[in-house]
Amino acid sequence: MTYDFLIIGGGIAGTSAGARLAALGTVCLLEAEPALAYHTSGRSAALYEANYGHPVTVALNKASAQDHNTLDGGLLSPRGLLLLAGPGDDDAMAHDIATMDLTEIPVADAKAIVPILDTSHINRAAHHEDAFDIDTDRMVQHFARQIRANGAVHAGERVTAITRTALGWDVTTPTQTHHARHIVNAAGAWADQIATLANIAPLGLTPMRRSMARMPAPGGHDVSTWPMLMAPGESWYAKPDAGAWLVSPAEEDPTTPHDAFADDMVLAKGIARYQPFVTEEVTRVTATWAGLRTFAPDRCLVIGPDAQDPTFLWSAGQGGYGFQTAPAASQLLADLVSGASCVLDAATIAALSPARF
């Protein structure tokens, strides 16, 4: 069988792209790992904050809002965001308040929201109520069901060779060769490697590690209604997670594509930056992990047909914003393939195009 679209990568980029393209033709999705969303998509902080990210990313965030609220009955639940400044943070605080459209609040009001805050260290606070947790697993499974309705999803099929043919592409795995008219490169940290296999010029995508530490809820508090906490310039963040508490150093350390794991020293430095903002000392970490946030050189996503071969489509460079942007980014890809009009403006579309490199 020759599929219309073959998706390489089963994270949120690949599943969302496959779901949109399933309305235009048959789809086959290949995921190298045993399950979908195994790497970065399965290790996401899972927050929808429409004003978070590069301006082009923000445009995608906002264009995704309706789908976040309606897909599969709605994928969002209230969380909120609290930005906290300590000594020396004034310039970064002013920048983040302006770019993220936050409301500055008295530090005492912030402590009323999160009682463990140390007001002897915190000198400014800002809040945004319209930040939400995303049900990431439900989102991935929703899109996967749409693919299966007009195609197939194969986990545990790592791509080993890609060959251009007169009719499209042959994509080989250890078990078989798949045939397709178009390829969608949604391979995350491996996207440039997939391009090279297909004899397509790589774009200079860089995977960057981000680590996370899980710990008991501070002071035994019920943290379920607390917002996400963040330092200006994102030097750390913390948020509730299933009754526990997550702290990340929010690092962006360039690395190679691999099954990422946390660096204990980086985590320790991040926790040390977080610690002065709260009264409860971190005494125990119950789990750690890391994911790879992959960026293009200009930190914008890469969505659309390759300039060299328009049958090779990119859905890459999500840079940690994959879930926030997925509805609009995947719809843009489908619109570019079908020639349909798009809700995004021409400048945003051009800023996302692989042809910009």
Secondary structure, 3 states (H helix, E strand, C coil): CEEEEEEECCCHHHHHHHHHHCCCCCEEEEECCCCCCCCHHHHCCCEEECCCCCHHHHHHHHHCHHHHHHHHHCCEEECCEEEEECCCCHHHHHHHHHHHCCEEECHHHHHHHCCCECCCCCCEEEEECCEEEECHHHHHHHHHHHHHCCEEEEECCCCCEEEECCCCEEEECCCCEEEEEEEEECCHHHHHHHHHHCCCCCCCCEEEEEEEEEECCHHHCCCCCCCEEECHHHCCEEEEECCEEEEECCCCEECCCCCCCCCHHHHHHHHHHHHHHECCCCCCCCEEEEEEEEECCCCCCEEEECCCCCCEEEEECCCCCHHHHHHHHHHHHHHHHHCCCCCCCHHHHHHHCHHHC
